Amino acid sequence: MGLSWRVKFSLPSSIGTITPLVGQILIETNTQGIKNNFDELYLIYNHINEGAVYKPQTLHLLSLDETWQNDLTQFHWPTGNLSEVIGVEISILKELIREYLFVTVFRACVEFLASENASRLSAMQRAEKNIEELLKNLKNTFHRLRQGSIDEELFDVISGFEALLEDSLTRTYV
């Protein structure tokens, strides 16, 4: 049975807050990894989905399993010259894994921020559309009530005129 370890971090509110967050995640990961000697590491974040809605995404960061190693060996190097490792291979491998984790977590944070902003934008656009429809309905109601008031005043003037006309006709005959 594996060890389960969960930590929640503050969500990034802008691009400028992503790098410190990624650093904090990697420091906590390193601390917990030394203390608890875990085998796997997952990052769960919100990823943009169709329609500016986001859904939870699980990213398997560690262990660097056989599938990951096979994918890496199948990677086509862009030049004919393979890179050479100068120095202690283990420390370089640790640095490469640290950089891999940094870039992967950074990308996940950027995707989260993009999905959050897209969702907010979509909500604001829906609210704007609802406000426009409500404003249109209110204008129509106002115009209908105003026209009804004008019609009522005109009927009052006409009925008053007819009453005066009728009164003047009955006076002339009497």
Beta strands, then each sheet from edge to edge (+ up, - down):
strand 1: 41-49
strand 2: 53-62
sheet 1: 1+ 2-
end
